[in-house]
Each structure stands twice: as C-alpha cells, then as structure tokens.
Amino acid sequence: MKLLRYGPPGREKPGLLDAEGRIRDLSGHVADIAGAVLGPEGLAGIAALDLDGLPIVSGQPRLGPCVGQVPKFVAIGLNYADHAAEAGLPVPAEPVVFNKWTSCIIGPDDDVVIPPGAQKTDWEVELGVVIGSRASQVSETAALDHVAGYCVVNDVSEREWQAERGGTWDKGKGFDTFGPIGPWLVTRDEVPDPQALELWLEVDGLRRQQGSTATMIFGVAEIVAYCSRLMTLMPGDVITTGTPPGVGMGATPPVFLRGGEVMRLGIEGLGEQRQRVRCRD
C-alpha cells in the first residue's frame, strides 16, 4: 500500500493512493497514519478495507508528511563510501547517528526555507525507514519485522552550522522545513529489497545525485538493529539512512542553495518530491 496524509498543514487527513493514482480517504477508518496504525494489525486492517468503497478525494490537495506525530527523527551520516570521500571524512566503522528535530518535518512539496544568515544550505536525497512496532535490542535478522515501510526524505542540511559552529551535527540538520518526508509511506510488502533502490536528486533540472541503496555501508536491517541498541524505537519513528555522492559541499567549487531554486528528488517505487527554496521573509 501507498499511505499518505493530505490537507492543510496541521490538519492533514489519512489517505491511500489507489492503482489509478487517486487519493482515497481513510478518515472514516483511522485517525491518522501514525502510532499503532503503523503496526502489523493496523496495516492489516487498512489492507482488508474495500478499496472501491473508500471516498475519492477530488482535486489536487496538498500532500503532508506521510507519517504523522513522529516521535523521533533519527539520521545516519556518511553511509555511502563515495559520499564520505567527497566530504573528506573516513568511512565510519560503525553507523554515525544524529538527530533531526521533528519540528523540521514538512510535506514532500512544501517550500524549504533557508534560515537567516545561512550560507551553506545543502541537499541530500535519502531512503527513509518508518518503524511500525516497538524495537529494543533487536537482532539484525529480526530488524525488518519492525519496519512499517519506506519513504523519500530530503535531509536538508546547513553545513556551516553542522561542521563549523562547534558541537554536534544536529545544529545544522533540524532547522524548520529541513525534513521533507513523502509523498507516500510505501509498506514493507511492496519493497522486497530495500538495498536495491535507485535514488536521485536534481536542482533546477541539473542532476546532482544519482545512486543506489545497494552501495550503503550499513544496510537497513543493520541500521535498525544498531539504533535499537541506542534507544527504543517506537511506531512512527523515522530513520533516514544517508545520502549518495553529489551534495553541494562536495562540488568543486562547492555549490549551495541561495533561494529561488527548485529541488526534485525521488526513489524508485517510493515517489518524488519537489521543493521550491526560498529565504525566510
């Protein structure tokens, strides 16, 4: 299934994308694409619904983040060896884990806003993993059993705050609008191998990133198991798993977002995002 949330910010309704690309309203059956709805029983309940009986949503409503009420937004850094190389950093021996604040989460086509004074705002297309059931100290073998599905994430980053202002990477990763998620949460059964997905990103029509999750240093199962040793993963948690090469800071000379650009990005089978970049008013 392709689950989604549609409507104005803060008032999104749950929905489902049918085979013809139409949005079907789920609000008569679930309150949100969040929490227990993402567990095995919740997803099975949605799958058992009569799809033809669900109301069709007219028009082209805004799509919100495909997961609501996200408890934690966890991120993995330097998870592609060629991206580590362009960043001038060694390939990590263990996953690099940091946080994106949940207040940065926006819809897949909402504007990305450069914060005041920022000079090095950058893009990162990434595979997002949505947790469906509580996971603590799980094995790599069992890790994917705790995954509800997958989505596209743009891990927008402000490199000066990330690397030059002291402290952790978190500073540059969680500005408002720096976490577009969606357009859909594609359930695990529709993604037989999360390590075989093509991903890409364009800025103003120029292809900047092109890669495959096959080249991850740490695969999805290993990441989920590792994170479950550091924290209890809860339904609705999102883990964004790192980016392939082609980010702005890796260009010669570096290229950063200044406002006015349009980013387009996508992952095979998981849909596309489109964000206009602007400076804060």
N, C-alpha and C positions, 0 to 999 in steps of 0.2 A: 504494500500500500504506500501511497504518497500522501502523507498527512501534512496539513498546513493550518495557518491561522490567518484570517483576513479581517480587514476593517481598520478603523482609525486607531492610531497609537493609544494603547492603554484600554481599548475597548474591542480587541480582536475576538472573533468567534472561531470555534474549531471547524475545520473543513477537511475534505478529502478530494483529491484530484482523480476524476474518472478516466477511463480509457480514451475518451474523446477530448481530454484536456479541459473539461468543465469542472468548476468547483461545486461540490455537493456539501450542503450544510449539515454539520453533525451536532449542532447545538441542542437538538431535541434528545440527544442520547448521551453526550458527555459535556461537562462544563468547560473543559479546556484540553489542549494537547499538553498535558503536564502531569506530574506526580504519578499516582497509581495507574492512570490511563496508559502509561508507557510500559507497564509491566506485562507479563505474558497473558494474564487474564484480561486485562484491559484491552490489549491489542486484539486478542481473540474475539472479544465482544464486538469490537468495531468490524472485524473481518466477517463476522456472522450476519451483519446487517444486510437487508435487502437494498443493494446499491440503487436500483431503479426507483425505489421508494423514497430516497433522500431528496429533499428540495434542491433544485439547481439554483445557484446564485447568479443573478443577472449582472450584466455589465462587466467591468474590469476593476474590481475593488483592489485597494492596496493590499499587498501581502505583508503581514507582520513576521517577526521571528517565528520560525516553525516550531519552537518549543516555548512554552510559557512558564513563568515562575521558576526560572532556572536557579537551583540552589548554589551551584559552583560552576565557574567557567575556568577550567584548567587548561594550560597550554604546554606544549612540548617544543623546545627550541633545538635548532641545529640537528634536525632529524633526517637530513639528506646530506651526504658527504660533500656533494658539489656545492651546496649552499654554505656549508661550514667553510669550505675553501674560499668562496667569494667574500665571506665575512672576515677572512683572515684568522680563523679560530680552529683549533684542533678538533678532530672528530671525537665526540664525547664517548667515554667508556660506559656511562650509564645515562639514561634519559635526563635531559635538562628540563626541569619543571618550574613553571612560574604561573602567575595568576593574571587573568583579565577580569576586571571588576564587572559584575553583572549589570551595572548601570550603563555600560558601554554598548549593550546589545540593542540592535535595531533590525528592521526588516531588510530583506535582500536588495531592495531597490531604493531604500531611503538615502538621503544625502549623507555623505561623510563630511564632517566639519573639521577643518584644521583649527586647533586651539590657538589662542592669542600668543604671538611670539614664537610659534613653532617654525623651525627652519628645515627640518629633515623628516617630513611625514612620508611614509613608505607603504607599500602594498605587500600582501602575502596571501596567495591562494592556498587553502588548506582543507584537508578532509576533517570534518567534524564527526565525532563519535558521541552518540546520545545514550546515556545509561538508562536502562529500563528497570533494573531491580538492584536492591542493595548489595554492595560488593565490598567485603572486607577480608583482606588476606587471601584472595582467591588465587588459584593456580593459573598459569598461562593456558593450560588445557581447558579450563572451565571459564576463562575470561569472557569469551564471546557470548556465552549463555546469558551474561548480564547486560548485553547491548540491545537496546530497542531498535536502533537504526543509525543512519548516517545522513550527513548534510554537508553543504558547502559553507565554508567560513572564510571571510576575508579578515585576516589577523592584521588589521591596520596598526602601524607602529610609528612612534615618533622617536627617531634614532638618537637624537641628542639627549632626550630625557632617559632613553633606555640605557645608553652606554657612557654618557659624558657628565652626568649630573650626580654621580655617587649613588651607592645603594644598589638595589635590585633592578632587574629588567622591568618589574611591574610598573614602575613610574611611567614608562613610555608606552605601555600596552593598553591602558584602561581608560583613556580619555573618552568622553561622551562621543558616541557614534563609531567608535573604533572596533565594533564587533558585529558586522552584518552576518546574519545566520539565515539560511534557507536557500531557495524558496520552499523546499519541502523537507520533511523528515521521511526518508525512504527506509521502510522497515527492513530488518536484517535478512528476511527471507528473499528479498529482491536483490541482495548484494551477496552472491555466493562467495566471492573472494575480495575482501577489501584491499588486498595487496595487488590488485590488477586493474586499477582505475587510472585513466588519463586525466590530468588536470592542467588548466591553462589560465592565463590572465592577460588582458590587453589594456593598454592605456591609450585613449584617443585612437583606437584602431590598430595600434602597433603591438604586436605580440611580444610581451616581455617575459612571460614564464610559460614553460611547456615541460611537463614531467609526468612521472608515473609513480603511484604509490608502491610499485614493485621495488623502487630504489630506496625506500625508507631504511634507515639504520635499525630502528626498533619498530617492529610491526604493531598493528593494532592490538593483538592479543597480549603481546609483551607490555605495551604501554598501559593497558587496563589493569593487568596483574600488578605491575610496578606501582601505579598510582594507588591501587587498593591497599598496598603496604604502607603508604604515607598518610592515607585518610580513608574514611569510609565513603565510598561513592554511593550516591543516592539517586533515585529515579529523577530524571530531568537534568542531572549534571551533564555538562558538555565538555568534552576533551577535544581540543584542536591540536592536530598531530604533527605540525611542522610543514615547512614550505620547500619546494624545489628551487633551483637557482633562477636568477633573473630579477631579483629585487632591485630597487633603485640604488641602494647603497653599494651594490656590487658592480654597478656600471662604471665605465671609465670615460669621462669623469662621472661621479655619482649624479643620479637624477632623482629629484624629489618632487612631491606634489606641491603645487603653489596655489591651487584654486582654479576652477574652470575646466578641469579635466573630467573625462568620463572613463571610469573603470568598468570593464566587462570581464567576468570570470566564470568558470564552470568546471564541473567534474562529470565525467562520463556516467550517465544514468541518474545523476543527482540534481540536474537542472543548472540554471545560470542565474547570476546576479548582475545588476547594472547600477552603479552608483555615480551620481554627479558629485564632484568635490567642490566645496566652497569654503571660504574663510568665514569665521564667526562674525556675525553682524555687529 
